[in-house]
Amino acid sequence: MNRIISPGIGPHDLAYGFLLTIVLENFRVKLKNGKVATESDIINVKTLIEYDCLTTNLITQLMFDLEVAQAKNARLKDETTRLQNQVATSQAGVVQLREVVQLKNDMLMQQNAHLAAFDAMMLQLKNDMLTQ
């Protein structure tokens, strides 16, 4: 406790950890023998296996899950590509339909113009016949 209160005695940055260990021992909580790690220590697969956090069964399961996820990803990419192609085809069809509608409208306008000219010509012919 002196070391925690008086910073001049030595480092005391893990005071809480030391106190927690004493509390856990007092309540007879079984602690595994561990080793002190520093900031520069890296937790890797070897460390996880060493502390029974990663077993061969878990590794096998994770690898299987990864393969399943990769297969699903490939299927989804194929489905996305297929749907994008369908959208492109549909858009091309819409463009063609718009062109056909525009062409039909143009032809109807021309037909109406020709009918109006024909009506005017028939009216002129009728007037000419009546004046003779």
C-alpha positions as CSV (number, residue, x, y, z in Angstrom):
1,M,0.0,0.0,0.0
2,N,2.9,2.3,0.7
3,R,4.0,2.0,-2.9
4,I,0.6,3.1,-4.1
5,I,0.4,6.1,-1.9
6,S,4.0,7.3,-2.3
7,P,5.0,7.6,-6.0
8,G,8.7,8.1,-5.1
9,I,9.1,4.5,-3.9
10,G,8.5,2.9,-7.3
11,P,6.1,2.4,-10.2
12,H,2.5,1.9,-9.1
13,D,0.5,1.9,-12.3
14,L,-1.0,-1.5,-11.7
15,A,-2.2,-0.8,-8.2
16,Y,-5.8,-1.6,-9.0
17,G,-4.7,-4.9,-10.5
18,F,-2.7,-5.8,-7.4
19,L,-5.6,-4.9,-5.1
20,L,-8.1,-6.8,-7.2
21,T,-5.9,-9.9,-7.0
22,I,-5.9,-9.6,-3.2
23,V,-9.7,-9.2,-3.1
24,L,-10.2,-12.2,-5.4
25,E,-7.8,-14.3,-3.3
26,N,-9.7,-13.3,-0.2
27,F,-12.9,-14.6,-1.7
28,R,-11.1,-17.7,-2.8
29,V,-11.6,-17.1,-6.5
30,K,-9.2,-19.4,-8.3
31,L,-6.9,-17.6,-10.6
32,K,-4.9,-19.2,-13.4
33,N,-1.2,-18.7,-13.4
34,G,-0.6,-16.0,-16.0
35,K,2.2,-14.0,-17.2
36,V,2.5,-10.2,-17.2
37,A,2.1,-8.6,-20.6
38,T,3.4,-5.3,-21.7
39,E,2.0,-2.9,-24.3
40,S,4.5,-4.2,-26.8
41,D,3.2,-7.8,-26.5
42,I,1.0,-8.8,-29.3
43,I,-1.9,-11.2,-28.9
44,N,-1.7,-13.7,-31.7
45,V,-3.0,-17.2,-32.5
46,K,-0.2,-18.8,-30.4
47,T,-1.2,-16.7,-27.4
48,L,-4.9,-17.6,-27.8
49,I,-4.1,-21.3,-28.1
50,E,-1.8,-21.1,-25.1
51,Y,-4.6,-19.7,-22.9
52,D,-7.2,-22.1,-24.2
53,C,-9.1,-19.3,-25.9
54,L,-8.7,-20.9,-29.3
55,T,-9.0,-24.7,-29.9
56,T,-8.6,-26.7,-33.0
57,N,-12.3,-27.3,-33.0
58,L,-13.0,-23.6,-32.9
59,I,-10.4,-23.0,-35.6
60,T,-12.0,-25.7,-37.8
61,Q,-15.4,-24.2,-37.2
62,L,-14.2,-20.7,-38.0
63,M,-12.6,-21.9,-41.2
64,F,-15.8,-23.7,-42.2
65,D,-17.8,-20.5,-41.4
66,L,-15.3,-18.5,-43.5
67,E,-15.8,-20.9,-46.5
68,V,-19.6,-20.7,-46.1
69,A,-19.4,-16.9,-46.0
70,Q,-17.1,-16.8,-49.0
71,A,-19.5,-19.0,-51.0
72,K,-22.4,-16.8,-50.0
73,N,-20.4,-13.7,-51.0
74,A,-19.7,-15.3,-54.4
75,R,-23.4,-16.1,-54.9
76,L,-24.4,-12.6,-53.9
77,K,-21.9,-11.1,-56.3
78,D,-23.2,-13.3,-59.2
79,E,-26.8,-12.3,-58.3
80,T,-25.8,-8.7,-58.2
81,T,-24.2,-8.9,-61.6
82,R,-27.2,-10.7,-63.0
83,L,-29.6,-8.1,-61.6
84,Q,-27.4,-5.3,-62.9
85,N,-27.5,-6.9,-66.4
86,Q,-31.3,-7.2,-66.1
87,V,-31.6,-3.5,-65.2
88,A,-29.4,-2.5,-68.1
89,T,-31.5,-4.7,-70.5
90,S,-34.7,-3.2,-69.0
91,Q,-33.4,0.3,-69.4
92,A,-32.4,-0.4,-73.0
93,G,-36.0,-1.7,-73.6
94,V,-37.4,1.5,-72.0
95,V,-35.3,3.6,-74.3
96,Q,-36.6,1.6,-77.3
97,L,-40.2,2.0,-76.2
98,R,-39.7,5.7,-75.7
99,E,-38.3,5.9,-79.3
100,V,-41.3,3.9,-80.6
101,V,-43.8,6.2,-78.7
102,Q,-42.0,9.3,-80.0
103,L,-42.1,7.9,-83.6
104,K,-45.8,7.1,-83.3
105,N,-46.5,10.6,-82.0
106,D,-44.6,12.1,-84.9
107,M,-46.5,9.9,-87.4
108,L,-49.8,10.9,-85.8
109,M,-48.9,14.6,-86.0
110,Q,-48.0,14.2,-89.7
111,Q,-51.2,12.3,-90.3
112,N,-53.2,15.0,-88.6
113,A,-51.4,17.6,-90.7
114,H,-52.1,15.7,-93.9
115,L,-55.8,15.2,-92.9
116,A,-56.1,19.0,-92.2
117,A,-54.5,19.7,-95.6
118,F,-56.9,17.2,-97.2
119,D,-59.9,18.8,-95.4
120,A,-58.8,22.2,-96.6
121,M,-58.4,21.0,-100.1
122,M,-61.8,19.3,-100.1
123,L,-63.4,22.5,-98.7
124,Q,-61.7,24.5,-101.5
125,L,-62.9,22.0,-104.1
126,K,-66.4,22.2,-102.7
127,N,-66.3,26.0,-102.8
128,D,-65.0,26.0,-106.3
129,M,-67.7,23.6,-107.5
130,L,-70.4,25.7,-105.9
131,T,-69.1,28.9,-107.5
132,Q,-69.1,27.4,-111.0
